[in-house]
Amino acid sequence: ETASYVTSSCPRAQLDESTGKIINLPLWRVGWIETPGRRNCLNVHEGIYTHMFESILSTQSDTNDPLYFGHLYLPGGTKAAKSGEERYRLKTWREELDDDDRFDNYSKSSTLNAPDISTPSVDRSAVVGCLMQIVDHRRMEDGRLMLLVQAVERFVVDEVLETLPYSVANVQILLDKEDVQFKGDDNDKNEQVDENFCKYLRGDAVTASFFYHDYEFNKPKLPLGEKNNSYLSKDDVPWLEISNLLPFAGYSSDDVSLNAANEKSSSIQESLLASMNNGDGDASSNFAEGELSMEEQLFNGGILWDPPSIQNVIVRRSLDTSDCDALETLLWLAMDDFCRATGFNLPEEVRVLMPPEMDYLDQMPSEHALSPLYPKIRRQRRLSYLAPALIENLEEVGKGIRHIWLNTPSTNARLRGALERYDYLNNKLMGQFE
């Protein structure tokens, strides 16, 4: 394969508002998973990736446009990428759906090129990842890069552009079902919707989602004091102060962007209604010649899935509870029980998500209340990622399943999955099992 190099002369990764795709996105393929709402401080030391990030940083402009890269799970990281194994090759979501071997389990056997990389699960390169934004950076004296980054959206690989010296792709931003609904309220839930109808509304919905980023993600600087503009040695790095910025992103105190974001979101619903009311905009009238929406194809093909249920858990809800408002309330009650039983204190970045009407809980009030202009469904989406993150190191119900939350198709399903796991832990703490 001929090497293709992405340099500072190449266009920076940018949102195509007409489709909701990020074009020319450099990919950081590593052996762990990120989910939206998280913040991390990266220590970049591999040559191909210091080159990649230096290329990204070189596109920084005076307008402070966001600097994006993609975080994509690859078991074994660079070692796997160099192994030559088909399962580690970067694929598009369409190629992944067409791969008959994608559900093979390599826990007991592996191909000869990289047998030591196998894990006790389906072990292959992911196609769903996180869109990351670089918030701040510093160069180290030994050539490494320190990057403060946060995960703002998730994506699915749509088109592979380059693989050498690092991967570059066009990716489709992947919203939750609640963020982009292709059917009217009165439509049959089993009705099939043509992808040609969906893709333009998806572009509008993604653009609207990006309008919220300025409020949803503040942009702190690395706490380096007088060392702010110089190359750093290892002894210069204030690890404790940096850890205070992690692992979750915080909200901005400035809600000026929310009016424009809400107006954009409202226009999506107006576009949907207009499309439904126009004869030539009927999403399903000629579906026999159409294609399922990308989201339905991903779900039907097993790339997206609902969190697996836990058996024998006493729940405080009806099994058919499906309303996000009700699930949010029940999840907060379960989290409050968990904190009371364990003495755990929720971090500020989680407490700020507590609905104002639930001030009767035992949680310490947040230092900064969310703006009343902020839509509750986006608050619920953030909670659906952060609540399971708090218990991801506790027992089998939480360990090693971050990819499940990333690949869940809806806020509703993540809230239900998180609630079930908190109920399980609370049952165990109280000794109550069926």
N, C-alpha and C positions, 0 to 999 in steps of 0.2 A: 504494500500500500504506500502510495506517495505521501510524504509528509506535507501537511498544509499548516501554515503558521498564522495565528491571529495576532496582530501587532496593534500598536496604538493607532495605526492608520485605519484600522477596521472600525466600523460604526459600533458605538457602545450598545449594550443590550437595552432595548426600549420596548414599551408597550405599543402594540398595534391596536388602536382603539376600535377598529372596525371588526376585529375578530376576537379580541381578548387574548391574543398570543404575545409572548415575549420573544422578540426576534434577536438572533445572535447571542444567545445566553451561554456564557462559559459555564462548564459543569465541574463541580468539585465532587469527585466520586470517592467516598470514604466509607469506613466500616461501622458507622453508627447513623442513627436516624434523628432528624429534627422534626418538630411539629410547629405550626403557626403559634405565635405568641411567646416563643422562647428567645432568649438572648444568650450569646456565647462569646468567649474571647478565644480566638484561634491562634495557635502557634504554628505558623506555616514554615516548614523547613525543607520539604522536598523540592528539588529544582524545577520540575515541571509546573508546580503550583506557585512557587515564588514568581516564576515567569508569568503565569496566568494572572495572578493578582497584580503584579506590577503593570501588566498590560491594561487591566481594568482601571487601576488608579491613574494611569497616564491619560485617561479620557475624561478625568474630572474637569468640569468647567466652572466658570465664575457664577453660573446660575444655580449651583448646588443641586443639580439634578441628581436623583438617586443613582447610586452605583450598585448594580445587581449582579448576582451570580446564582447558579443553581446548586443546591445541595442534594445529591442523589446517592442513595445507599448502594454500596458495592462491597459484599463480604470479602475481607482481605485487602481492600483498598487497591493501591497501585500494584501490589504483588499479583492480585487476581487479574487486573487489567492486562498485565504483561504475560499471563499464563497461556493465552491463546485459546482458552476454553470457550466454547460457544455460549455457555450459560452466563458468562461474564461479559459478553459483548454488549455494547450499548445498542438498544433497540428502541424503536418507536412502539407506541401502544398497539398499533395494528400488527406489527411484526410479532409482538408478544402474544396477541390473541391467536395468531396463526401457528405458533410454536407448540407442537404436540408434546414436547418434553417439559413444559413449564411447571407441571405439578409433580415432577419427579422429586423424590426425597433422597438426598445424598448423605444422610446421616450414617449409613453403614457401608456405603461404597462411593467411590469417586472415580473420575477419569484420571488417567495417569499423569497429566500435566501438573496438577496442583491438588494432590490428595489431602494435604494437610490443612486446606482451607475449609473443608466441609464442616457443616454445623448441623445440629439436631433439628433442622427445619428445612423447608424448601429454600434452597441456597442458590441465588442467582442475582444478577443485577436488577435493580428496581426500575420501573418506568414512571412511578409516581414519586415526586420529590418536593422540596420546599424552595420557594423563591426567597433568597436571602438579600438583605441590604447591608452594605458596609456603612457603619455609623462613624467609626474613627479608626485610625491606623497609626502605627509607628514602626520604624525600621530598627532592627537590632544590629549591634556591631558585628555579629558573626554572620550576617546575611539573611537571617530569618526575618519574617514579618509578623507583627502582632496586629490582629484585626478584631475590632469590636463589631459584631454582626448581630442581626436579628431576623427571625423568620416571619415574613409578612403574609405570604399566601402559599398555597400548594399548587403543583402543576403536574401535567403528564407530558412525557416526551412525544412530540408530534412529528418532528423531522430532524434527523441527524445531519449536521452540516460538516463537521470535522471530527477527527479522532486523534490527530497528532498535531502538535506535541501534547495537547490536551483536548478534551471533548467540547464541542460547541453545538448547540441545537436550537431549533425553534420549538418552544414549548407552549402548550395550551394551559392557561390558568384554569384551575379546577375549583369551582365554587361548590358550596353546599346546595342541596336541593332547595332549601328555603330561600336562597339568594337569587335563584333564577328558575322560575317555574314556567314551563312552556305550555301549560294547560290552564284554561280558565277554571274558576271555582266550580262551575257546573259540569265540567267535562268528566267523562268516564275515566276513572283512574287507570283502567286497563287500555285506554285508547293509545294507539301508537302515533308518535309525532315524528315528522320528517326532519332529518338533520339539516336540510336546506332551510327549513323554517327556523330552526333553533339557533344556528350559528350567528345570525345577526343580533338577535336578542341577547345571546351570550356575550357578544362583544360589548354591548351597552351595559350589561350587568357587571362585567369585569371592570370596565371603566369606572362605574359608580363605586365599586368596592375600593378601587385605588384612591378615590377621593377621600376616603376615611382614614387613610394611612397616616396622614400628618397628625391626626388627633390620636390614633390608636397606638402610635409608636413614637415616644419621645426620643431624642437623640443626644444622650449624654456623651461627654468626652472622657477619654481615658484619664484617670486621676494621676497625672504625672508631674504636676507642679512646675518647677523651674526646668525640668527635663522635657518640657512640652515639645520643643522643636528640634531636639538633637537626637542622634543615634543613641540607643539604649544598650547598656550592658545588662547582664543577668541580675546584678545587684541593684540596678536602678528600678526594677519592676516592683511596684507595690501590690503584691498578689492579694493581700487581705482587702485592700480598698477596691481592687477590681472585682473580687468575689462578691462585694456588696451590690454590684450591678447585675448579678446573675441569680438564678437562671431564667428569669422571666422579664419580658419587656414591660416598661411602664407607659402609662398614658401621658399625653401632653396636657398642660394646664390651659392651653389656648384652643378654644373650640370654634375659632372663626371659620374653619374649613367645613364645619358640619352643615351649614346652610346649603352650600353648593352640593355637598354629597347627598343630602336628603332630596334636593330638587332633582338631581340626576336619578336617584332611585325611583322617585315618583314618575319620572318620564318613562321608565321601563314598563311600569304597569299600564300606563296610557298607551304605549306602543303595543303591548300585548293585547289589550282590549280592542285597539284599532285593527290589529291583524285578525282577531277572531271575528270582528264584525264585517270585514271585507270578504267577499266571496272568493277572491283569488288568494286570500291570506289564510284560508282554512288549513290548519296544520295537518289534518288527517284525511281530507276528502279524497286525495289520490295517493294514499300511502302505498298501495300495491306496487308502485313504481319508485318508491322512496327508500330511505335508509333510516334506521333507528338513530335516535340522538346519540351523540358520543357517550354521554353519561350512562344511558341504558346499555350500550354495548360494553362499556367497562364493567358495569355491574353484572350483566348476564354472563360475561366472560370470566368472572372471578378476579378481576384486577381490583375492583372495589367490592367491599363486603361489609355486612353488619357485624358488630362485635359478637363473638360467640356467647351464648347464655351460660350461666353458672347453675348447676343443679342443686336442688334442695336448699334454696335460700328463702327465708321468710321475708316477704316484701310488704311494705306498707301501702302499696298502691294496687289498683286494679290492673290486671295483666294487659288490658287493652288501652291503658293510658297512653295517649299519643300526642297530647298538646304540649308544646315546648314550655309554655308558661307553667303548667302543672308540674312537668318534669323538673324544671329549674327550681321550683319551690321545694319539691321532695328531695332533690339532691342537696340543697342547702340544709335542710333539716337533718339529712343523713350525715353530712359533713360536720354539722354542729355536734351531733351525737358522738361522732368519731373523735373530735377534738376534746370533748368533755371527758371521754373515757380514757384517752391516751395522754392528755395534757399538751397536745400539739397546738402550736399557734400558727394560724394561717399567715402567710406573707402578705404584705401590703398589696402586691400586685394581684392577689386573689381576693382579698377583702374588698377591694374597690368595686368588684363585680357583684357584690351582694345587693339585691333589690332594695330600694329605700324603704319599702313597706315591711321589710323583715328585720327591722331594727330591734325586735324583741329577742333575737338570738344572742347567745353568750359571746359572740365575737366582738373584739375590739373595733370600734368604728374606724373606718378608713380616714387617712389624713386628707385625702382629696376625693370628694364626691364626683362621680361622673356627671357630665353635662346632661340636663334634661332633653337636649336636642339629640342625644345619642340613641339610636334605635335599640330597643331591648333585644331584638333577634341577634344583633351583632355582639351584644354583651353575653348572650347565651352561647353564641358560637365560641367566644373566647373561653368561657367557663368550661365548655365541653372538651377543650384541649387541656386546660390547666388542672382541672379537678383530678383526672386520672394520672396526671404527671406527679401529683403529690404522693401517690401510693405506688408508684411504679417499681419500687424496690421492696415491696412487702409481699411475700409469699407468691405463689404461682398465679394468683388472680391479677397481679400487677406487673410481675417481672417479664421482661422480654417481649412486651406486646405493644411497644410504641408504634410499630408499623401498622398495627390494627387501627389505632386512632387516626393515623394519617390517611389510611385507605377507606375509612368509613364515609359513606356517601352523603350523610346528612347530619345536621346539628342534633336533630331529634334522636337519631340512633346512637350518637356518642353520649348524649345525656342519659339515655336509657342504660347503655352499657356501663357508664361510670356509676350510676345510681345502684345498679345491681351489685357492683363490686364493693361499694361502701356498705350496702346492706349486708353482704357476706361478712365483711370484716366486723361490722357491728354485732351481727349474730354471734360470731365467734367470741368477741369480747364479752358478750353477755351470756355465752354458753347456750344459745338458743338455736337449735337446728331441728328441722322436721325429721 
